[in-house]
Amino acid sequence: MDTLNENLLSLYQFISENYKTNANDIFYSIEFLIESIRDSKNSILKSVQNEDDFDKISELTEYGKLIMKIERALNSYLDSFAAMSPESDEDVEDESPENEKAIPNYRDYEVDSEIPHLLTESFTHKKICGFFLNNVRYNVSDWKSSLLKICELLYEKDSVLFNSVIVSDRFKGSKIEYFSHVNKGKYYRRLKNTDIYVWTCHSANAICSLIRRLLLEYGIPSNSLYLYLRADYTSLHTDEKKTEHIPIQDTNDDMKIGKFVKTSMRNLSASGYVFDNQMLNLLLTDEYTKQTFGIGTSFFKEIRNEKQIRKLTKDAKGYNRYWCEVFEFNGRKFIVVSQWTTHNADRFKSWLAKLSQI
């Protein structure tokens, strides 16, 4: 399996040269698959540590080895695909003040800067103002500065890993190196307190892709980082024939807002977030949930006996109203209402953003 399939490489080369959007779909899907496989590997490692049955440990170890083999193979494909992708500056958006001043009434296109966005959304014609990582919000002026700041944070977290990552083939384009220990031109910017230079001439979506790949190397889930926008100029470009997009769009249907809510609550629970008692009690009421999210069923339902979860997910008429997944907060267990639609998406994002700042 470590031997790369020449037919697949040839196919990707053709798709990359002729159908860039589809090539991006393939690339991002493999990134997500690798991230999911790594999560599975970590779960297996935890099971091995907690298992007393040596036969079971042996079985888990074998599956762990298989996952590592598959992970290596997928990374090899990702490296090869990255090397094939043609470099182009045509998608790089001009973020200079002069460009913004040329936009008629550009203040009319300002958006709520407190609503969080995921890296998997499309950010073509959108301007960033900040990001949220490791329970800290950072303000930035543009996409370039967001890339530099995140690189600096990752370098501070583990400089040895960062140096090993940036010399790998997966962080080299076909014509340029995304990272260098030498200043190779005007598009390179030096990371603070290092001799590392970062290529910054990317489109917004390309920067998000690069950030996702860096987080992947650190074992950090990409959905644990939120972005904040200051403006969206998409409507000014509706007549353009080609619009760049990422395969996983914003929460633009009921299924995706549901996934976003679950992922967000999962991250909060995993981080050990503690609600103040007043907020927790409000989330257990229908009235507050209706007022805040537009849903008539309480956000939380407390679980005291996990054997009864299936029963507790239903209302008095037997309709499903909650997910079965259990979330722990304040030493208590809860299930979360599942009745989310696109109409509730912005309300939840706004609530989550305010929660992150408390």
Summary of the structure (lengths in Angstrom):
residues: 358
radius of gyration: 22.5
end to end distance: 48.4
largest distance: 69.5
contacts: 991
relative contact order: 0.11
helix: 52%
strand: 13%
